[in-house]
Amino acid sequence: DAKTTQPNSMESNEEEPVHLPCNHSTISGTDYIHWYRQLPSQGPEYVIHGLTSNVNNRMASLAIAEDRKSSTLILHRATLRDAAVYYCILRSTGNQFYFGTGTSLTVIP
Amino acid sequence: DVKVTQSSRYLVKRTGEKVFLECVQDMDHENMFWYRQDPGLGLRLIYFSYDVKMKEKGDIPEGYSVSREKKERFSLILESASTNQTSMYLCASSVEGRGAFFGQGTRLTVV
């Protein structure tokens, strides 16, 4: 299964944009790129997903490299409530979600 | 809103007991998953199911079994609980091409 690589941790100041990177060099043509986040003591929460084009929703934006070997989750203005572990996942048509260890985001007031 | 409900938030069981973890979703999703989450290891897939009575092994199925008799319910079974199965267990459901929705998790302690 394709794997993703993310930094273990990142910090951001409150109300500044945050760019969370993810490398997925072995991605296949049918793999969707999904992002989830997990707040303390809660189950993971869906954030956004895409295949080839950049995507925007009310929570975040997803920028996908042209070769699809990397992607970036963009939080436009970080708030204290955005402090969480962010997971970048590749989902194939086999419908399986394989999580890594994610990036722990700390938001500094 | 999609709702994935796990029967217990916290559970304490004795070594050797048979343990049932229940998960129910209310959105008619075809796919359901069971994960366990341990510090430093992230979420690891135990089993998943893409239809009633269908199941597939994930990365770490040893010591576990599953049951899906109805579309909305996916049960994880620990046939004989052991202390190394102490963990947070997370259930999720999804449809093809969409994101997954997770339950709140069950923190199981085996003593």
Interface residues (C-beta under 8 A of the other chain):
Chain A: Y32 H34 Y36 Q42 G43 P44 E45 Y46 H49 Y87 T93 N95 Q96 F97 Y98 F99 G100 T101 G102
Chain B: V4 N31 F33 Y35 G40 L41 G42 L43 R44 L45 F48 Y50 E56 G58 D59 L90 A92 S94 E96 G97 G99 A100 F101 F102 G103 Q104 G105
